[in-house]
Amino acid sequence: MGEKEGCKARFTAPDARILIVDDNRVNLKLAKGLFRPYHMQVETAGSGEQAVEMVRDGVYNLVFMDYMMPGMNGADTAKMLRNMEGEQYKDMVIVALSANEEEGIRELCLEAGMDDFLRKPVKRHCLDKILWKWLPADMIIPGQESSGEGLTDKGREDLSVCQMDGIDMEIGMSYSDHDRTLYLEVLTDFADSIEERAGRMERALQERDLTAYTLEVHSLKSAARYLGAVAVADRAQMLEADAKRNDWQTVERETPGFLSDYRKLYESIAPYRINRAYTGKKKGFDRKEVLALLETLWQCMDEYDIDGGEEAVRALEEYELGKAWSVRRDRIVKAVDQFDYEVCKEEVLSWKAALEKEL
């Protein structure tokens, strides 16, 4: 059977610079996976504010902008980008991304200064059309059908024995472009975020913070849908609608049971999580080596390089640091996982200063 056709792109564009903006880690992971076969230079931002900073540092050929984000939403971010000085910002192509099915969302995005609209979950043929339409013709190299890490026969066999309560893997795999490695990464990211997201929803409920609750349940809905957790996604969609109607009575009644079922997904996913923690023999604490890694990590955060940041964090985990330094490392890991670049940079600078005093 070989690789699924869905994994293949009909062209490559190695010179194209792409920025994907989304506050949801699962969405960013999936988006980067979809772009992998095109061999483009893809960067990601976890918020509208970060997107503005990244665009100031370098113009992109295409910006894919999530519409519904905390802080600056997609529309506000697009308006700010359009108002920046320089023709390059006015000509830069911005494509809205939205899973929102309400009428008028497309029009709102276009009125905000975006050029096109792409509905989530993103399908390969829809992405192809957008890229063909907006990328400069001289960047596209047609006829080079390229595949990502697709699902081979063995990959399908491996996953066919997986049974996860509450998750339809066929649906989840289709959203991951039938890329087994990508799907397992998405499963892991989703599982690792469950407790923290559930806690944020509980706090929003206790504080009766309608905006925060709506944003959290909207983001959860999207991530669960991509995973194949259909029942949880459908219930999240209903709760989102209740919150938008300001129906707090229903929200307060239904949320505890919903979060209980949401948390149970961790138990279903746990046997198939990718264990990213370093399990080998720990290295001795070499301060010069750790300083070099911190410098690399700071550079990655300054350039909004999530992948590079994660690699640096994984490398830090190979060292036996002792309790005090491990606490610092854990704070950095959390900041990287949450795309909190500024907090990560502050922690790195603080740790570097402390280490340099000991040399």
PEDA-V407816 format. One line per field, one symbol per residue. ss: DSSP state (~ for helix, > for strand, _ for the rest). psi: psi as a letter, one per 20 degrees, with the letter a starting at -180 (. if undefined). burial: + if it has 9 or more other C-alpha atoms within 8 Angstrom, else -. A space follows every 50 residues. Layout:
BEGIN
ss: ???
psi: ???
burial: ???
END
This chain:
BEGIN
ss: ____~~~>>>>>____>>>>>___~~~~~~~~~~~~~~__>>>>>__~~~ ~~~~~~~____>>>>>_______~~~~~~~~~____~~~~~_>>>>>>__ ____~~~~~~~____>>>>____~~~~~~~~~~~__~~~_>>>>>>>___ __~~~~~~~~________~~~~~~~____~~~~~~~~~~~~~~~~~~~~~ ~~~~~~___~~~~~~~~~~~~~~~~~~__~~~~~~~~~~~~~~~___~~~ ~~~~~~~~~~~~~~~~~~~~~~__________>___~~~~~~~~~~~~~~ ~~___~~~~~~~~~~~__>___~~~~~~~~~~~~~~~___~~~~~~~~~~ ~~~~~~~~_
psi: hbqqhhipqirrmiipppppoqiphgggggghhhigiikrnpqqqjrhgh ggghhhipqqhppoopgoqqcorhghggggghiqpphhhhippppqppjp jqqiggggghhijqhrpppqppqghgggggghghqphihpnrimoqqbnr orghgggghhipoopjpohggghhhjkkogggghgggggggiigggghgh ggghghilnggggggghgggggghghhjmggggghhgghgggghjkmhgg ghhhgghghghghhhghhhgijqpoiqpiapqqqnohgghgghhgggggg hhjlngghghghghhhiiqoirgghhggghhggggghjkmgggghggggg ggggghhi.
burial: --++--++++++++-+++++++++++++++++++++++++++++++++++ ++-++---+++++++++-++-+++++++++++------++-+++++++-- ----++-+++-++++-++---+-+-+++---+--+---+++---++++++ +++-++---------+++--+++-++++++-++++++++++--+--++-+ +--++---++-+++++++++++++++++++-++++++-++-+++--+--- ++-++--++-+++-++-++---+----------------++-++++++-+ ++-+++-+++-++++++++++----+-++-+++-++--+++-+++-+++- ++--+----
END
